[in-house]
Amino acid sequence: MEVLTEAEWRARQAAHEARVDALVADHLARRRDAVPHPVHDFLFTYYSFRPAQLRRWHPGYGVALAGREQEAVTEDDVAAKRPLLEGVHALLAATAGRPANFGCFGMHEWAMVYRQPQEQTRHASWPLRLGPAGTDEVVESHRIACSHFDAFRFFTEPARPLNTLSPAAHDRPAFEQPACLHAGMDLYKHAFRLSPLVPSELVADCFELARDIRVLDMRAAPYDLTGLGLDPLRIETAEGKQEYAAAQRVFAERGAPLRARLLEACDTLLAAPSRR
């Protein structure tokens, strides 16, 4: 087991805390003032990791802290999460091994409001920039190919049959692919669910990726968010499709090494000895 000196681990802890403080400051200020945000609240509502948990630093498995040896991750801690480790490893490996699809154009957000009155949409305070009829027309004129179950499950009932795929909760490894924005954001979910077995720096790296992807996700959505300073990415146009696919490539490239780091961590943890 690697042992960090007190100076080493305190420096890493302070750097992590400062980094997270900067990342979540705006969210905490809005929360104090009860001001909702249709883009960034998602990172703290859909995902169940609280800012205080994200801020808490730990070095991960195989590392002890001088003066705090009792806080090291134990073999029993690893054994308790073995089913989760196996599931996460299978999903990440399958996703990494599948060709990237850059042709979905973010239609999942449009399918979530298809044939739905404005007041019933998930972000009813923000208008649909093409109006309900225009939004429905975009959905009907595009091929919908959403591979991510946690996006597909929010489709409206009329939109579900329009999807060319039928992902389900139990078969995620059969569908998820590395260009999917939600698969990229979910690297954060996989990382924090493995805490404290993986280093907090890796969790924060995945959070930053998820935060940046979420902005693209909602810029390409049917809502008019110009009031938040977010210019729409008009995926209903040829130029918008090109811009979306190019941004997808950037995020897929950013996500690949994070997925690899999570897979490596899972491999190490699954090979760890167990007293159980």
C-alpha positions as a printed Julia matrix, in Angstrom:
276×3 Matrix{Float64}:
   0.0     0.0     0.0
   1.23    3.45   -0.91
   1.48    5.81    2.06
   1.16    9.54    1.52
   2.98   11.81    3.93
   0.85   14.28    5.81
   2.21   17.12    3.67
   1.35   15.22    0.48
  -2.2    14.28    1.35
  -3.03   17.64    2.88
  -1.88   19.37   -0.31
  -4.01   17.06   -2.46
  -6.98   17.51   -0.15
  -6.71   21.3    -0.22
  -6.35   21.37   -4.01
  -9.41   19.16   -4.44
 -11.53   21.19   -2.06
 -10.58   24.45   -3.78
 -11.35   22.97   -7.2
 -14.78   21.74   -6.14
 -15.59   24.97   -4.33
 -15.07   26.84   -7.61
 -17.15   24.32   -9.56
 -20.19   24.39   -7.28
 -20.17   28.0    -6.03
 -22.8    29.2    -8.5
 -25.08   26.26   -7.73
 -24.84   26.82   -3.97
 -25.6    30.52   -4.4
 -28.67   29.75   -6.49
 -29.79   27.14   -3.98
 -29.56   29.64   -1.13
 -31.69   32.07   -3.14
 -34.12   29.34   -4.31
 -33.36   30.14   -7.96
 -33.81   27.09  -10.22
 -31.56   26.51  -13.23
 -32.77   24.2   -16.03
 -29.25   23.28  -17.1
 -27.02   22.92  -14.06
 -29.54   21.74  -11.44
 -29.54   18.42  -13.33
 -26.07   17.68  -11.96
 -27.41   17.73   -8.41
 -30.95   16.42   -8.86
 -30.73   13.67  -11.46
 -27.39   12.69   -9.95
 -27.59   11.93   -6.26
 -24.14   13.11   -5.17
 -24.34   16.26   -3.07
 -21.82   19.12   -3.33
 -20.49   18.3     0.14
 -19.85   14.71   -0.95
 -18.1    15.87   -4.1
 -15.9    18.16   -2.0
 -14.86   15.39    0.43
 -11.42   14.16   -0.59
 -10.21   10.57   -0.42
  -7.23    8.95   -2.18
  -8.91    5.72   -3.25
  -8.01    2.08   -2.76
  -4.41    1.11   -2.07
  -3.41    4.44   -0.53
  -2.99    5.21    3.18
  -2.6     8.61    4.82
   0.13    9.14    7.35
  -1.54    9.88   10.66
  -4.94    8.66    9.42
  -4.33    5.01    8.7
  -7.79    4.08    9.98
  -9.37    5.93    7.06
  -7.82    3.74    4.35
 -10.17    1.75    2.11
 -10.22   -1.84    3.35
 -10.61   -5.15    1.58
 -14.05   -5.44    3.16
 -15.0    -2.09    1.62
 -14.04   -3.44   -1.78
 -15.88   -6.73   -1.24
 -19.06   -4.87   -0.27
 -19.1    -3.12   -3.64
 -18.09   -6.1    -5.76
 -21.5    -6.49   -7.48
 -21.44   -2.78   -8.36
 -17.86   -3.06   -9.61
 -18.75   -5.98  -11.85
 -21.76   -4.17  -13.29
 -19.91   -0.91  -13.9
 -16.98   -2.75  -15.48
 -19.25   -4.66  -17.85
 -21.06   -1.49  -18.93
 -17.91    0.6   -19.41
 -16.11   -2.14  -21.33
 -19.08   -2.69  -23.64
 -19.45    1.05  -24.25
 -15.74    1.52  -24.97
 -15.79   -1.38  -27.41
 -18.72   -0.15  -29.47
 -18.39    2.2   -32.48
 -19.37    5.78  -31.76
 -22.6     7.04  -33.32
 -22.47   10.72  -34.22
 -25.87   10.76  -35.92
 -28.37   11.12  -33.07
 -28.23   14.97  -33.06
 -29.64   15.27  -29.53
 -33.15   14.31  -30.53
 -33.78   12.74  -27.12
 -34.64   16.11  -25.56
 -37.1    16.8   -28.36
 -38.73   13.39  -27.92
 -39.24   14.22  -24.24
 -41.65   17.04  -25.17
 -43.2    15.56  -28.31
 -46.97   16.24  -28.49
 -46.88   17.63  -24.97
 -48.48   20.95  -23.95
 -45.95   23.62  -23.05
 -47.11   23.72  -19.43
 -46.4    20.0   -19.02
 -42.81   20.02  -20.27
 -39.97   19.35  -17.86
 -38.87   22.99  -18.01
 -42.23   24.66  -18.41
 -40.86   28.07  -17.38
 -38.8    28.15  -20.54
 -40.58   28.35  -23.9
 -40.07   25.97  -26.78
 -38.21   28.09  -29.32
 -40.17   26.61  -32.27
 -43.42   26.3   -30.35
 -45.21   22.97  -29.75
 -46.22   22.45  -33.39
 -42.77   23.3   -34.73
 -41.13   21.04  -32.16
 -43.38   18.13  -33.11
 -42.55   18.68  -36.77
 -38.82   18.4   -36.05
 -39.34   15.11  -34.21
 -41.49   13.69  -37.0
 -39.0    14.66  -39.7
 -36.0    13.01  -38.05
 -34.85    9.47  -37.42
 -34.74    8.96  -33.64
 -31.99    6.57  -32.51
 -31.53    7.02  -28.77
 -29.37    4.28  -27.26
 -29.44    5.46  -23.64
 -32.18    4.02  -21.44
 -32.16    6.87  -18.93
 -32.95    9.29  -21.74
 -35.36    6.99  -23.58
 -37.44    6.38  -20.45
 -38.38   10.07  -20.37
 -39.76   10.07  -23.92
 -43.44   10.96  -24.13
 -45.71    8.04  -24.92
 -46.26    9.14  -28.55
 -42.48    9.46  -29.03
 -41.46    6.05  -27.73
 -42.53    4.09  -30.85
 -40.55    6.53  -33.01
 -37.24    5.41  -31.51
 -35.47    2.86  -33.7
 -33.93    1.26  -30.59
 -35.55   -0.14  -27.46
 -32.99    0.15  -24.63
 -34.09   -1.16  -21.24
 -32.74   -0.93  -17.7
 -31.42   -4.49  -17.76
 -29.59   -4.39  -21.11
 -27.58   -1.17  -21.02
 -24.31   -2.9   -22.09
 -26.05   -3.98  -25.3
 -26.85   -0.4   -26.36
 -24.66    2.31  -24.85
 -22.06    3.85  -27.15
 -19.22    6.31  -26.51
 -20.58    9.28  -28.49
 -23.8     9.43  -26.46
 -23.88   12.59  -24.37
 -25.68   10.85  -21.53
 -23.16    7.99  -21.49
 -20.46   10.65  -21.17
 -22.26   12.42  -18.34
 -22.85    9.09  -16.59
 -19.11    8.59  -16.17
 -19.62   10.94  -13.24
 -22.33    8.67  -11.82
 -20.12    5.6   -12.13
 -17.23    7.41  -10.47
 -19.13    8.71   -7.46
 -20.89    5.38   -6.92
 -17.45    3.82   -6.6
 -16.37    6.36   -3.96
 -14.3     6.11   -1.81
 -12.71    3.23   -3.74
 -11.54    5.59   -6.51
  -9.67    8.87   -5.99
 -11.73   12.02   -5.58
  -9.73   13.69   -8.33
 -11.17   11.17  -10.81
 -14.7    11.88   -9.57
 -14.11   15.62  -10.03
 -12.69   15.07  -13.54
 -15.86   13.2   -14.47
 -18.02   15.92  -12.9
 -16.34   18.59  -15.02
 -17.0    16.55  -18.14
 -20.65   16.05  -17.17
 -21.07   19.78  -16.48
 -19.7    20.72  -19.89
 -21.71   18.08  -21.73
 -24.89   19.21  -20.02
 -24.5    22.67  -21.53
 -24.31   21.21  -25.03
 -27.21   18.89  -24.27
 -29.47   21.8   -23.38
 -28.24   24.16  -26.08
 -29.38   21.51  -28.56
 -32.69   20.99  -26.74
 -35.96   22.55  -27.98
 -36.08   25.16  -25.2
 -35.23   28.81  -25.67
 -32.52   29.41  -23.07
 -31.12   32.63  -24.48
 -32.17   34.3   -21.23
 -29.42   32.26  -19.56
 -26.86   33.34  -22.11
 -27.03   30.02  -23.97
 -27.27   30.35  -27.73
 -29.38   27.58  -29.27
 -27.64   24.89  -31.27
 -30.17   24.49  -34.07
 -30.02   20.76  -34.73
 -33.0    21.08  -37.09
 -30.6    22.67  -39.62
 -27.72   21.1   -41.56
 -25.28   23.54  -39.98
 -26.57   22.71  -36.51
 -26.17   19.01  -37.11
 -22.56   19.51  -38.15
 -21.87   21.62  -35.07
 -23.52   19.07  -32.79
 -21.58   16.13  -34.24
 -18.3    18.04  -33.97
 -18.97   18.85  -30.31
 -19.93   15.21  -29.72
 -16.54   14.13  -31.05
 -14.74   16.44  -28.67
 -16.66   15.07  -25.7
 -16.17   11.47  -26.84
 -12.43   12.15  -26.99
 -12.5    13.71  -23.51
 -14.57   10.85  -22.13
 -12.43    8.01  -23.5
  -9.48    8.43  -21.08
 -11.85    8.89  -18.13
 -13.68    5.69  -19.09
 -10.29    3.97  -19.36
  -9.27    5.2   -15.91
 -12.51    3.93  -14.42
 -12.04    0.56  -16.14
  -8.48    0.34  -14.83
  -9.71    1.14  -11.32
 -12.39   -1.57  -11.61
  -9.8    -4.09  -12.8
  -7.58   -3.3    -9.81
 -10.45   -3.47   -7.35
 -11.87   -6.71   -8.77
  -8.41   -8.29   -8.44
  -8.04   -7.15   -4.83
  -7.82   -9.89   -2.19
 -10.84  -10.38    0.03
 -11.21  -11.7     3.57
 -14.86  -12.59    2.95
